[in-house]
Amino acid sequence: MSKIALIGGGGVRAPLLAYGLNQAHAAIGAGELAIFDADAERATLMGRLCAAVVKLHGGALRVRVARDLRDAVEDSSFVLNSIRVGDIAARARDERIALEQGYPGQETTGPGGLAMALRTIPVILGQA
């Protein structure tokens, strides 16, 4: 069974990901979801929610909160990265600035996406 690491696992989409991985358990061999987030409290909360989703749907996916980044990715078959450097405040600022300049306020494309990339790439390179 494969181990899947979720970096940035304190985000609100983690339980939906756990649901999908649990549903695809047999097809993709997902055995474990290791959640890591820089905010340990959020990681713990999302880990509990993910485990509850798996339990509710009778799945076999094991969910755990990793102690640190190395623990999360060690021996992982897949690493999913869902970080937002600067949190929601940075996203709001990026989108507001783009809108003020007449561009779409969107965090993944255009000026907002570029600003997000400029903040995120150094962090991801450090993780790698």
Secondary structure, 3 states (H helix, E strand, C coil): CEEEEEECCCCCCHHHHHHHHHHCHHHHCEEEEEEECCCHHHHHHHHHHHHHHHHHCCCCCEEEECCCHHHHHCCCCEEEECCCCCHHHHHHHHHHHHHHCCCCCCCCCHHHHHHHHHHHHHHHHHHC
